Amino acid sequence: MIPPHLHPKTWPTWIGLGIFRLLILLPYPLVMRAGGLVGRLTWLLLPGKRRLVLKKNLELCFPELDITEREALARQHIESAGKGFLEVALAWWGRDEELLKLANFIGLEHLEKAQATGNGVILLLAHFTSLEMGGRLLAMKAPFEALYRPSDNPAVEYLMQKNRTRHTEGAISKSDIKGMIRSLRKGKTIWYAPDQSPSRKNAVIVPFFGIETLSSTATARLAKMTGASVVPFLPLRRKDGAGYDLQLFAALDNFPGGDEVADAARINQLFESWIRQRPEEYFWFHRRFKQQSDGNSGYYS
């Protein structure tokens, strides 16, 4: 019997990934240039609904920009997303010694201090386009388990599990709450990005870019249940194109604070401050505002 990840329907995926694996043999600056081209080509193939999501998100979050400025930001994001595709290939198949040359760690002592207590640590991050590369680089300096959302594509699921397990201490499905709790209670660190698709039972309505929308309470609940500290992590590409600035911040103080609405709003404010630093690098194709306080979900229709 053919394994699901080798079924003929996955062959186009394998061909695409094979091309990406060849592209990452180029010098890093050329890989990034190729990534920008991949992004532009992908944009041409995207269905109209996906384009609408990007444009609507930028319109909602940056009303101060005129249409020309938002279109320029959209083009920058498209290229950033394309670079992210090739960074996944770099993260999966790149050599440690070559990848480390690209890394500039800032505040690594904050994570080391939190891990030294013996308690669990939630490594808090948002979905920036360099997320996969950021995790790969950080894993060479500090152990953690990576959370992931299972893919509907068997080939991608196979490679994601294989490579995240190979480069980190393990991979945990985002839906495996019990697995997260077990790891944190054992004093382990988990890599957690709670800014997409929260379930209603673990979410509240709080502002994000001034828009009241469903936002996760899971970070605060996990910290409360396990005594874990929360260390924010922001991976960004260096503006000079020479690699990545990987910034870790001091563990959040007085968190959780006892009010899950205030805790969720605090995380949203943190993420928003990061996004405003480098808006083109945040992942804007997600329907972030599909669930709101008035039940409206018409932004993307």
Secondary structure, DSSP 4 states (H G I P E B T S, - for coil): ---GGGSGGGHHHHHHHHHHHHHTTS-HHHHHHHHHHHHHHHHHHS-HHHHHHHHHHHHHH-TTS-HHHHHHHHHHHHHHHHHHHHHHHHHHH--HHHHHTTEEEESHHHHHHHHHTSS-EEEE---BTTHHHHHHHHHTTS--EEEEPPPSSHHHHHHHHHHHHHHSS-EEETT-HHHHHHHHHTT-EEEE---S---GGGEEEEEETTEEEEEE-HHHHHHHHH--EEEEEEEEE-TTSS-EEEEE-PPPTT-S-S-HHHHHHHHHHHHHHHHHHSGGGB---S-TTSSBTT---GGG-
